[in-house]
Structures are given as structure tokens and as C-alpha cells.
């Protein structure tokens, strides 16, 4: 079975390849160029995953002023989201 690369990895690989190309044009040794490109690939991939995760997340906060209790959900159903909203409104610190 063939496995396709997700768009996230393709974008991160393209950005890392561009960084590697720029470093190579300045005469940076190959080992350092490869190490830097790999590090940039991982950094770009993780940053993209973080941004896409935040965009899909729902946050439920405690309605009381000054309370910093919050729950962040991803991949949730409506019933599960409602249950966590109720938990955030009546969490143990208020009882």
C-alpha cells in the first residue's frame, strides 16, 4: 500500500530545502548544511502542526473572574464538548 506524504511534511521539506540551498550558496560545508536543513525541517513541521492544532481546537474556560482553569479539546463530538464545558464551569476549585 502506498502512503502519501501529508501536506505539512511537503511544506516543511520545501522550506528546509530552500534553507539548505541558501547555505550551500554561501559555501557552508555539506555536513553543516545537512544538519541545519534537518533541524529546520523538524522545526517547521512542528510549528505547522502546532498552528493547525490550535486552529482546530476548542477551549472551554471557567466563567469566574480571575480563575485560570481551562480545557482545550481537539477531535471532539458535540456531546463531549458540552460535557467538558460543564466541567470547566464547575471544577473542584470552586466547591
N, C-alpha and C positions, 0 to 999 in steps of 0.2 A: 504494500500500500504506500502510495506517495504521500508525503507530508509537505504541505506548503508552508513557507515562512510567513509569519504574521507581518502585517504592515509595520508594526513597531520595530521589529528587527531589521527590516529593509531600510527604513528611515535612519535608524541608528548606524547601520553599516555604511550607508552612503555618507553620513556626516563624518564618521571615523575615517573613511577612505579619503575624503577631502582633506581632513587634517593631516593624514599621512602623506598625501601628495604635497601639501604645503611645506611640511617639514623636510621632505625629500628634496624639494626645490632649493632649500637653504643649505643642503649638504649635510644634514644631520645623519649620523651613522644609522645603518639599517636596523640594528638591534634596538636602538633607542626609538626609532620611528615606529617599529612594530609594537614595542611596549606602550608607547604613548597612544597609538591608534587603538590598541586593545583596551586600554584604560578609558579612553574617550567613548568607545563603543559601549562599554558597560555603564558608564555614567549617563550617556544619552538614553540608553534603553531603560535604565531605572527611572530616570526623570520622566520619560514619556509614560511609563507605567503608573507613576505617581499621579501625574496630571490627569490621565484617563480615569484612574480610580476615584479621584476627587470629583470629577465631573459626574460620575455615575452614583455617587454616594448620597445618602440622605442622613442628615444629622438631626437628632432629637435632643433638645436641651431642657433642663429643668426650668420651669416658668418663674421660680422665685428669684428676686433680685439678689445679686451677689453670689449666687450658687454657680459653681463651675462644672457641675455634673452634666455630661453629655454622652450620647451613644451615636456612633457613626455606623451605618449599615450599607452593605452592597449586596446585590443579588437577593433581594428580599421580596416576599409576597406582601400583598396589602394587609393581610391579617397579622403577619409577623411584624410589619412596620407599626401597625396600630398597637400591638402588644408592647413593643419597646417604647412607644410614645407614652403609654400609660405608666410604664416602669419609670421612665425619666421624670414624670410628673410626681410620682410618689415613691421616690427612692428612700432607702433606710435612714439617711442622714437627717431627714425631716420629721422622723417619728420619735 
